[in-house]
Amino acid sequence: MKTEREFQKALIKELEAMFPGCIVTKVESYIQGFPDLLILYNNKWALLECKRSANESKQPNQEYYVEKANRMSFSRFIFPENKKEVLDELQRSFES
């Protein structure tokens, strides 16, 4: 099993290949529970909270910020078990 850091590093490369010209940055926020990655693509944005597995526990406020950001644009928890589904949804969101 990969660490969260290894999963995130590979995910960033995959996002950059899927969305040429995008900006993917790790969010270092003072807001506890804010998602890990910000993806900027054309006139759209998304936030992803990376977990190393579906069973990994969530930190306080993570669900709140993922749901709040999703109401604004697109945000999801992403882990190896749901990666394909989330990336498919993200692609549809960026294309709309």
N, C-alpha and C positions, 0 to 999 in steps of 0.2 A: 504494500500500500504506500502510495506517495504521501509525502508530507503536504500540508496545505500550501506551503511556500513553493514546492515543486509543481503542484497542480496549478497554482496561480501563474507561475512562470510559463508553463506550457500553454495555458489558456490565453495569456496575453499574445503569444506568438500566433495562435490560431485565430484570435480576433483580428489581428493586424493583417493576416492573410485573407480573411473573409471580407474585410471592409477596407480595401486599399485607400490609403490616405487618412485613415482614422487616427485619432489620438487616444491612446489608452494610458491612463495614469493611475498609480496607486494613491488612494486618498489617505492622507495623514491628517485626521480631523481631531479637534478638541471635543467633538460631539461623541460621547460614548455610545457605541452601537451603530455608528454610521457605516454604510457598506464600504467594501475594500476597493473596488475598481470603478473608475469613471471612464466611460467610452463616449467620445465626441465624434460624430460622423455626419458630414454635411450640416444640415440644420437640425439634427436630432442628438439626443443624449440618452445614456442609460447608466444605471448603477448595478453592480453585481456584488453580492456578498459570497465569497468563496468559502467552502467547507471541504475538508478532505474526504468526508463521506456523508451519506444521508443520515447516519446515526449520530453524528457529532452534535454536541449540545450548542444551543444558541446563547449568546451573551445577552445580558439585559439590554433592552431597547432595540435590538437588531430587527425583530419582527416589525416593530413600530416604524422604523425608518425605511425598511424595505417596502412596506405597504404604502407609506406616505409618498415616497419617491415614485412608486408605481402609479399612483393616482395622478402624478404630475407628468410622467413620461413612461419610462419602463424600468422596472427593477425586479430582481429575482435573487433568491438563494440559488447557488449553483455548486454542484458537486459531481464527481464522476458518474454517478448513477443517473443523473438527469441532464447532463451536459448537452447531449444532442437535442433534446426537447427544448431546453432553454435557448440554445443557439438558433434553432429553427424559429422560435417565437421572436427572438431579437431580430433576426433577418426580416421577418414579416413586418415587424414594427418599423424598422429602418426604411423599408421599401414603401410604406404607406404614406 
